Amino acid sequence: MIRFMCKNYLKVEIEIKRKVMYKKAKDLGFTHPHVVHCSQELDVLLNKYSSQLF
């Protein structure tokens, strides 16, 4: 049950981070350091999520 809740929490966090990143990219451009940092944070969340699949 806890694992299921963690996965759902990560899904929400991933979607929020993705939306924030898209907004920043639209406003600042894809190569802006804030966008790159946000993308790296999204990568960490995605890696955590994918490691919980197994």
Secondary structure, DSSP 8 states (H G I E B T S, - for coil): -HHHHHHHHHHHHHHHHHHHHHHHHHHH-TTSHHHHHHHHHHHHHHHHHHHTT-
